[in-house]
Structures are given as C-alpha cells and as structure tokens.
Amino acid sequence: MGNFKVDAFEPNLKNTLRFCESLALNGWKDEQQGNLLAGSSSSVTIWPAGVSDTPGKLQFFEDPGNPGGGRFGGTYMNRADPQELPVTTLDKFATDRNWFETRPNIAILKVDVERHEANVLVGAAKLLKARIVKNVFTELSLEDPKHREMNVAALQLLVEAGYTLAGQGGWPGPGNASPWAHDENLVKNIFAYLEKEVKEQKKSYLNLWWTM
C-alpha cells in the first residue's frame, strides 16, 4: 500500500498479545508497543490505552466468550469484576505529536470499540475540525438508548466539521451508498432509520463511512 504508518490503540494486554501475533503472521516485522510519552518510527505502533472523550482511567469489562468484545462502561452476565484501564483522547494524542502544526495526511480513522464510538469521536473534536483526517469509519449503535444523546452529538460533530456520509451498512461494512440527503436533517434521518430497525428487531447498529 506504500509508505504509511498505523497507530492502533488496545487497552487490554491479552488482546495486545493477539495483535502482535497477527502482525507477525502477516509479515509485519516492525510492529512495537508504543510509549504514550514518546514517538515511534514503526509502521504499526500499538499504544497501550483505550480511547474516550476524556483522558484517565475507565472500568473495562471483558467478554468471557469473545476476547475482542470487551468494552468500557458495559457489563456481562458472567463477569462483574472490571479492570481499571488507561484511556486517552485523540485530541490529546494529536496535540502531543504536534499534528495541528505539522498537519499530517491522515487517510483513515477507524473506530470500532464496542459501543464506545461516540465517546471517541467527541474526544477527537479538535482533530476532526482540523480537517486533516480524510475518511472516518465508525459504528453507530442504539443498543443502549441512554447513549443516544452522545451518539447524536458525535454525528453532528462530523457534519459540522465538514464530513459527508459516503456509505452505510451492517456488519460487513459501509458498502451501500447513503440513502439520505446531506442536509440539515441528515443526523435526524439516520437515527429515525436505525430506531425503526431496532423496533423491528432487524439490527441495532450501522457502519458509517464519512469522507472529507
């Protein structure tokens, strides 16, 4: 794919080990675990933290049946003892690396963090408004109605930052063109569609592709 770098965030050490194994199996020899206070010349750097709307620590609940299904702020029937794991924000990450001054070409921001996507986007408000991220792939979930307000704020942020919804879809990804007009009712129409899907028990989330 050419000369590029990937910054990946993983708060759970168990998944970091799996991540490293996957990179090795696929021929990525220069992966490393990053230090949040230092830079890296690696093509793939795994940062040992989650991402949210404020830096600090959050309770992380593991999914006993799916190692990749753990989440912040969720609970599972068979596990009531969460871990306290570190989180940062993408705005802080970008500020620490002088991205707002150097303005790197960031091709893709992919956010798939088990129903914590809105928090990640809200914590990246400055980065998104800086218009240096060209494409944003993110899930939108209405699994928990209590998170609706944060989800609305996250999507409205993308619209106000100048992004256009290029695609939408289910679990395979946003492979379908957006059926909604890019106007002042866009966010409202997305949620109306998803609420109808939830009510009819078809699906509780969408994969969305936003492009600059």
Secondary structure, DSSP 8 states (H G I E B T S, - for coil): --S--EEEE---HHHHHHHHHHHHHTT----EE--TTS----SEEEESSEE-SSSEEEEEE--TT-GGG-EET--BTTB---EEEEEE-HHHHHHHTTHHHH---EEEEEE--SS-HHHHHHTTHHHHHTT-EEEEEEEEE-SSGGGHHHHHHHHHHHHHTT-EEEEEESTT-S-EE--S-SSTTHHHHHHHHHHHHHHTTS-SEEEEEEE-
